[in-house]
C-alpha cells in the first residue's frame, strides 16, 4: 500500500513541476515580430511636463 501512495505522490509532483515549467516558458509572448510604435510609451506628452504654458514664453 505504501508503494502505491509514493508513486501517486511522485506522479502529482511531476505534473505540478511540468505545469510550472510550462507556465514559465510560455510567458507573455506576442505574435508580432517587432512591436515598434510611432511614439514610445515612456515618452511624456507636451502637457505632462508639470510646468504651466506661460513658463515657456520669453518676456
Secondary structure, 3 states (H helix, E strand, C coil): CHHHHHHHHHHHHHHHHHHHHHHHHHCCCCCCCCCCCCCCCCCCCHHHCCCCHHHCCCC
